Amino acid sequence: MPTKTADAVWKGDLKSGKGTMKLESGSYEGKFTFATRFEDKSGSNPEELIGAAHAGCFSMAFSNELDKAGFTPNSVETHAEVTIDGGEGAITTIKLTAKGNVPNIDNDKFQEIAEAAKNGCPVSKALTGVDIKLDATLV
């Protein structure tokens, strides 16, 4: 498996400084500040990139687990909410909300496979110190 890279630069102190983050692929480069991270101001932040990575990873892992169990999904859509505690500066919770359009599966089996995908997703494994919640809906 290849190694993926990303870069970040921060200039200045925590509250008044600013930074940029970019992905090796060139598909994303964005600015971020204390305000975009901790004060809900417009702009990027590391947590939304973690959310995007987790949503993408889970969607792929869930689709793979469904396929291995004999179910071909029409689609899996995942939304991630990443909560950071401003006081401690720690990511405390990631809530994945997934909708799967999967023919010929009952909800119990769907939930079982969703939970396995959440636990097996490489990003979930990398974030083991975070409370990861899952709300999966079969559509």
N, C-alpha and C positions, 0 to 999 in steps of 0.2 A: 504494500500500500504506500502511496506517496505521502510525503510530509507537506502539509499546507502551512502557509505563513501569512502573517498580517503584521502591520507596523503601526506604531502610535508615537506621536511627539507631543509633549506637554511643555508649555512655556509659561513661566511665572509661578506665583503661589497658588494654593488650592482655590481660594475664593475668587480671585480676580484674573487668574491665568486662563489660558485657552489651549486647545489641542486639536490635533487631527488624527484620524484613524483611516487606514486604507488596507484593502485586501490585495493579496498578491495577484489575483486574477484581473484586477483593475475594474471589477464590476461595482465596487463601492469605494468611495472616499468621502469622508465627511468631517465636519468640525464639531467640537463639543466643548462645553464649559461646565463650571460648577452648576450654573442655573439650569442648563439643559439636562443635567443629571439628577439634581436634588430638588429643584424648584419647579419642575414641570413646565419649563419654558420650551419654546419651539427650537428644535434642533436634535441632533443625534446624541447617543450615549452608549456606553458599553453594554448596558442591560438590554437595550432593544436588539443589539446584535446577538447577544446570547439567546434572546427570545426567538429571533429568526432562525438561528442555528438549531435550537431545540425543536421548534415547530417543523422545520424541514426534515430533521433527523427522525423525529417521531413518525411523520407521515410516511416516510420511506420504510422505516422499520415495521410499522403497522401493515402497510401494503404487502411487505415481504412475508410477515407472519401469517396474514390472511391467505396468501398464495400457497405457502407451505402446508396450510391446513385444508387446501382444496377449494378455497373461495377466491374468485377473481374480483377485486374491487373495481367498480366504475370510477370511484374517486375517494380520496381521503383528504379532507381539509382540516387544518389544525391552526388554532389561534393560541398564542402563548402570552400570558401576563406574568411579567417578572417584577416582583416586589422587593424593593431595597429599603432597609431600615436606615434612614438618614442619620440617626443618632450613632449607631454602631458602624454604619457604612457596610453592612453585610447584606447580601442577597438572602432573604429569608424564605421566600416561597416562589415557586413557578407553577402556575395553573395552566395546564394544557386542556383546551376545549376542542374536541375533535368531532367531526361529522363524517361518517362513512356511508357511502352509497354502495352497498354490498348485496348482490342478489343471493337468494337461497340460504341465508344464515339466520338463525334465531338470535334474539338479543342476549341470552345467557352466553352463548358461544362467542358472540361479538365482544362482549365485555371481558371475557376470559382472555381472548387474543389481544385486546387493547391493553390490558394490564401487563401481559407478557411483553408486549412491544415497548411499553413505557419503561419497564425494568431492564430490557435488553438493548435499548437504544444507546449507542456510544456516547451521545451527549448526556443522557440521563446518568450513565455510569460515571462520567467525568464530574458530574455535579452532585455526588452522593451526600455532601454536607447540606444540601438544600431540600426542604420539604417540597416534593413534587406531587401535585394533585392532578387528577385526571377526571374529566367529565366527557364521556364518549357517548355519542348519540348515533344510533342506526337510523338512516333515512331511506 
